[in-house]
Amino acid sequence: MDTYILAIESSCDETSVSIVKNGKEEINTVVLSQMDTHANYGGVVPEIASRMHVENITMVIEECINKSGLSMDDITAIGVTYGPGLIGCLLVGVQAAITLSYVYNKPLIPVHHIAGHIYANNLVSDMKFPLIALVVSGGHTELILMDKDYSFKKIGGTLDDAVGECYDKVARVLKLPYPGGPLVDKLSYEGKDTYDLPLPLDDNTYNFSFSGIKSAVINLVHNEEQRGNEIRKADLACSFQNRVVTILVKKTLKALKEYHVENLIIAGGVSANSKIRSEFEQVCKANNVNLTIPNIKYCTDNAAMIAAAGYYAYKKGIRSGLDLKAKATTNLFE
């Protein structure tokens, strides 16, 4: 019997609802982005984001169901991102999911946001185990080992800034508009690797640290401005991106070899980065590693990934009561 998960994602600045069949087949997804609003402030304003979720959540739910060709009678369970994220934003999605669960008597499935990013890959092709997942996003940089569905073992992660956060801070220093990360990626192809930046945390662990290279860029720009020298933005973007991608590839490849794993998935918003995608494609081909990266539309926050993950959580018997709490910070590995 087919399983239909209706999921809600509202952890940051996208209000999204999706219905996914059997964890793999996207029936319909609606994503209402607030990006244009927050661009006026140079970043996401939590109070504005949560207010816009309140204004839009009912409309997005209705649009998703109406365009799916299904009714609530066809829905097996309700999935929702309960954390991590902006607490006010999460609360809107969680309360909406609780209401649907109560009114329609459907099981309520709590889904960790990072589990969602990982299972976005299942919407592309069946995940093969064992695998290593490299999660790269605005709030996370982690290497995760999975030997079966919905089994997560962290083998390394960032000690400070996440890679997406670092990109955005470098973009701000370069005076690029919000959202800055994709613009750093684009600008890097117009420049050359001419700036002497450090390779971040180049050691034998599986951990990452991006605060050092962020500080190096800030100090370099400050010193050059003090000397009256022009900052070659494209060259600096190229130099920065090359260092970041180099260390991501190096440590991920080390983990694949030492854990004897031949399957790699890349997940999270920064997996949309063109340099990360192209470099990993080349390295995985050269080392006979099966690589899966989500389609661009599944890289950024969306409810389809939450529904895909929710299916496997449902199959595993994960349920929540109507007292489900939103959590700004929560550990995937508990």
C-alpha positions, 0 to 999 in steps of 0.5 A: 500500500502506498504511503503519502507523507504531507510535510511542512518546512518553516525553519528559516525563510521559506514556507513550504509544503509538499506531498511525497509518495513512498519517500521517492516520488514528489507529488507536489511541492509549494515553496514561498520564499521570503528572500526578496523581503530579507534582501532589504535588510542584508539577511534574514530578520527572524521576527519578520520571517516568523510573521510571514510564515503565520501569514502564508502557512494556510495558503501554502497548505491549501495550494499544495493539496489542491494542486496534488489531486489528492485529499487529506483522506489520501494522506498517511501521515504529517511530517514537519521540521521541528528543528534546528532553525529559527524558533519563531519560524519553526513554531509556525510549522509545528503548530500547523502540523499538530493541527492537521494531525489532530483534525484529520487524525493522522500520525505526526512525524517529527523530522530533523532538518538535516535528515531532510537535506540528506534524504533530498538525495532519495528524490534523485536516486535510491540511496545505497548503503553504506554511504557517507553524507557531506552536509554543507549548509548555512548552519552545518558542515558535517560528515555523516556515516550511514549504514542503513536508512535513518541511521546517522553516525557523525564522524566529523563536523565544523568546530566553529563557522559552518561553510555557508555562514563563512561564504556569507560573511566573506560576501559581506566583506566583499560588499556583495548583496544578500544572499552572498554565497552564490555570488561568491561562487559566481564571482570566483570564475571571473578571477584567479587564485592570486591571494595567499590564504590558509587552507582551513584546518588541514589536519588528520581529523574529519573536523572542519574550521572556517573561522580562520579563513574568514578572519584571514579574508577580513584582515586582508581586506582591512590591511589592503584598504589601509594601504590604499590598495584596490581589492581584486574581488574576483581574485579574492573570491577565487582564492577563498573558494579554492581553499574551502573546496579543497579541504572539503574534498580532501577530508571527504575523500579521506573518510571514504577511503578509511571507512571503505565506503563507495557511496557519497551524497552531498546535502544542504544548501551549499551543495548548490555551489557549482565549484563543489559540484564539479570538483566532487564529480571529478574526484569521485569519478577518478576514485570510483565513488558513486556520487549523488547530489540533489537537483538544485531545487532540492538543495535549498530548504523545501518540504519535499526533502522533509516528506522524503525523510519523514517516510523513512522515519514513519517506517521506523516507527518514529512518532510524536504526540500533539505536544511536539516542541520546536527546537532551535538547536537539536542533535541529529545523532541523539 
